Amino acid sequence: MAGGGFCRLPNGTVVVALALNRPPDGAGGTGAPVRVLVHAANRARALTRLRNLGLRAVYLRGNAQPPTPDEITAVLHH
């Protein structure tokens, strides 16, 4: 995992952003990071949602790369 973070919204929910390393494409290229955003009631619930999707080794350590305002808007209006 390349990094991630979270942002608590005024209504108490959180948006968690994680940058996951995508596997190589098989043609010799390197996998570019993919930014994954999750909106949930709390951080633990957001990480549980990701683990339920099969991302078992996902952990959020620190808040180095919190979601940008544009990412938060995209998640809330999706």
C-alpha positions in Angstrom: 0.0 0.0 0.0 1.3 3.4 -0.9 -0.5 5.6 1.6 -3.8 6.9 2.7 -5.8 8.9 5.1 -9.2 9.9 6.3 -11.4 13.0 6.8 -14.2 13.3 9.3 -17.2 15.2 7.9 -19.4 17.6 9.9 -22.2 14.9 10.2 -19.8 12.5 11.9 -19.2 10.1 9.0 -15.8 9.7 7.4 -14.3 9.4 4.0 -11.3 7.1 3.8 -8.8 7.3 0.9 -6.2 4.6 0.2 -3.6 4.4 -2.5 -3.2 0.7 -3.5 -0.5 -0.6 -5.7 -2.0 -2.2 -8.8 -0.3 -5.4 -10.0 1.8 -5.2 -13.1 -0.2 -5.4 -16.4 1.7 -8.5 -17.6 3.3 -6.7 -20.5 6.3 -5.7 -18.5 4.8 -2.4 -17.3 4.6 -1.5 -13.6 1.3 -1.1 -11.8 0.4 2.5 -11.1 -1.2 3.3 -7.7 -5.0 3.3 -7.7 -6.8 5.6 -5.2 -9.8 3.9 -3.5 -12.3 6.0 -1.6 -14.9 4.8 0.9 -17.6 6.7 2.7 -18.8 5.1 6.0 -20.0 5.8 9.5 -16.5 5.4 10.9 -12.9 4.4 9.9 -13.3 0.8 11.1 -16.5 0.3 9.1 -14.8 1.7 6.0 -11.9 -0.7 6.3 -14.3 -3.6 6.9 -16.1 -2.7 3.7 -12.8 -2.9 1.8 -11.9 -6.2 3.5 -15.3 -7.6 2.5 -14.4 -6.8 -1.1 -11.4 -9.1 -0.8 -8.7 -6.5 0.2 -7.7 -8.4 3.3 -4.4 -6.8 4.0 -5.7 -3.2 4.0 -4.7 -1.1 7.0 -4.8 2.6 7.6 -1.7 3.8 9.4 -1.7 7.5 10.0 -3.2 10.3 8.0 -0.4 11.0 5.5 -2.6 11.4 2.4 -6.2 12.4 3.4 -8.8 12.7 0.7 -8.8 16.0 -1.2 -11.9 18.2 -1.3 -12.6 17.1 -4.9 -12.5 13.4 -3.9 -14.8 14.0 -0.9 -17.3 15.8 -3.2 -17.1 12.9 -5.7 -17.8 10.3 -3.1 -20.7 12.2 -1.6 -22.4 12.9 -5.0 -21.7 9.5 -6.6 
